[in-house]
Amino acid sequence: MAFTVRPAAVADVQTLFDIRTSVTQNHLSREQMAQLGIDADVLAAMLAAAPCAWLAEVEGQPVAFSMVDLDDACLFAVFVKPGFEGQGLGAAVLRPAEQALFARHARIWLSTDGHADVRANGFYRRHGWDVVAALDDGDLRYEKARPAA
């Protein structure tokens, strides 16, 4: 399957929400995200400030994205639309996210649901992330060190 990856733009905010709310594991509605302080204005401001999100498209259709907090060294989103999992799209959007974080930080981090049946845990482990802590809310904290040059 052919796909392209490109930086997300402010015009893609709705697309990011569409992909994010389509997933079945770690699902959040727009209302739940708003309660966490994640709304269209916040995403638009982040995207306008610096390249911090990447979209994968199949035949022009956005189907996966990643997003980072560049200042906090945090990878906080890698999501793939149902029906497109297992085709390399998650890895494709993970790469530029990690590169952007490693350009600023020697060590980067993320947290995700720690339940054994959550596919994200295997995904991050396969891509070199190490569990460094079990968090009180049931999430796991992963970290990854910048590869040696």
C-alpha positions as CSV (number, residue, x, y, z in Angstrom):
1,M,0.0,0.0,0.0
2,A,1.4,3.4,-1.0
3,F,1.1,6.3,1.4
4,T,2.6,9.7,2.0
5,V,3.5,11.4,5.3
6,R,3.4,15.2,5.6
7,P,3.5,17.8,8.4
8,A,0.0,18.6,9.6
9,A,-1.1,22.2,9.2
10,V,-3.7,24.4,11.0
11,A,-6.2,23.5,8.3
12,D,-5.9,19.8,9.4
13,V,-7.2,20.3,12.9
14,Q,-10.6,18.8,12.1
15,T,-8.9,15.9,10.4
16,L,-6.8,15.2,13.6
17,F,-10.0,15.1,15.6
18,D,-11.7,12.8,13.1
19,I,-8.8,10.3,13.3
20,R,-8.5,10.6,17.1
21,T,-12.2,10.0,17.7
22,S,-12.4,7.1,15.3
23,V,-10.1,4.7,17.2
24,T,-11.6,2.0,19.4
25,Q,-8.7,1.5,21.9
26,N,-7.9,4.6,24.0
27,H,-11.0,6.2,22.6
28,L,-11.8,9.8,23.6
29,S,-14.7,11.8,22.4
30,R,-14.3,15.5,21.5
31,E,-16.2,16.3,24.8
32,Q,-13.7,14.2,26.8
33,M,-10.8,15.9,25.1
34,A,-12.2,19.3,25.8
35,Q,-12.4,18.4,29.5
36,L,-8.7,17.6,29.3
37,G,-8.1,21.0,27.7
38,I,-7.7,19.7,24.1
39,D,-9.8,21.7,21.7
40,A,-9.5,23.1,18.2
41,D,-8.0,26.4,19.4
42,V,-5.3,24.6,21.4
43,L,-4.4,22.3,18.5
44,A,-4.4,25.2,16.0
45,A,-2.1,27.2,18.2
46,M,0.3,24.3,18.6
47,L,0.4,23.7,14.9
48,A,0.9,27.4,14.1
49,A,3.8,27.6,16.6
50,A,6.0,24.8,15.3
51,P,5.9,21.6,13.2
52,C,4.5,19.2,15.9
53,A,2.2,16.8,14.0
54,W,2.4,14.6,11.0
55,L,-0.3,13.0,8.9
56,A,-0.2,9.8,6.8
57,E,-2.4,9.7,3.8
58,V,-3.5,6.8,1.6
59,E,-4.7,8.0,-1.8
60,G,-5.1,11.5,-0.4
61,Q,-7.2,10.3,2.6
62,P,-5.7,11.1,6.0
63,V,-5.6,7.9,8.0
64,A,-3.0,8.3,10.8
65,F,-1.2,11.0,12.7
66,S,1.3,11.7,15.4
67,M,1.7,14.7,17.6
68,V,4.3,15.9,20.1
69,D,4.9,18.5,22.7
70,L,8.3,19.8,21.7
71,D,9.0,21.7,24.9
72,D,8.1,18.8,27.2
73,A,9.9,16.1,25.1
74,C,6.6,14.2,25.0
75,L,5.1,12.1,22.2
76,F,1.4,12.4,23.1
77,A,-0.4,11.0,20.0
78,V,0.0,8.2,17.5
79,F,-3.3,7.2,16.1
80,V,-4.4,5.1,13.1
81,K,-7.9,4.9,11.7
82,P,-9.6,1.5,12.1
83,G,-9.1,-0.6,9.0
84,F,-5.7,0.9,8.4
85,E,-3.8,-0.7,11.4
86,G,-0.9,-3.1,10.8
87,Q,0.2,-1.5,7.5
88,G,3.1,0.6,8.7
89,L,1.3,3.8,9.1
90,G,1.8,4.2,12.8
91,A,5.6,3.6,12.3
92,A,5.6,6.1,9.4
93,V,4.1,8.9,11.6
94,L,6.2,7.9,14.6
95,R,9.5,8.5,12.8
96,P,9.2,12.3,12.2
97,A,7.7,12.8,15.7
98,E,10.7,11.1,17.3
99,Q,13.1,13.0,15.0
100,A,11.6,16.3,16.0
101,L,11.8,15.5,19.7
102,F,15.4,14.2,19.5
103,A,16.4,17.4,17.7
104,R,15.7,19.1,21.1
105,H,16.0,16.4,23.7
106,A,18.3,13.5,24.5
107,R,15.5,11.6,26.1
108,I,11.8,11.6,25.2
109,W,8.8,10.1,26.8
110,L,5.1,9.1,26.5
111,S,2.4,7.5,28.6
112,T,-0.3,5.1,27.5
113,D,-2.8,2.7,28.9
114,G,-1.0,-0.1,30.7
115,H,-3.5,-2.9,30.2
116,A,-2.0,-6.0,28.5
117,D,-4.6,-6.0,25.7
118,V,-3.7,-2.4,24.5
119,R,-1.9,-2.7,21.2
120,A,0.0,0.5,21.8
121,N,2.2,-1.2,24.3
122,G,3.6,-3.7,21.8
123,F,3.9,-1.0,19.2
124,Y,6.1,1.2,21.4
125,R,8.2,-1.7,22.6
126,R,8.8,-2.9,19.0
127,H,10.0,0.7,18.2
128,G,12.6,0.8,21.0
129,W,10.6,2.4,23.8
130,D,11.2,1.1,27.4
131,V,8.8,1.1,30.2
132,V,10.3,3.1,33.1
133,A,7.3,3.4,35.4
134,A,3.8,2.2,36.2
135,L,1.7,5.3,36.9
136,D,-1.0,5.5,39.6
137,D,-3.8,5.9,37.0
138,G,-2.9,2.5,35.3
139,D,-0.9,4.1,32.5
140,L,2.7,3.1,31.7
141,R,5.4,5.7,31.2
142,Y,7.8,4.9,28.4
143,E,11.1,6.6,27.6
144,K,13.5,6.4,24.7
145,A,17.0,7.8,24.5
146,R,18.4,9.5,21.4
147,P,20.3,7.0,19.3
148,A,24.0,7.3,19.3
149,A,25.4,9.1,16.2
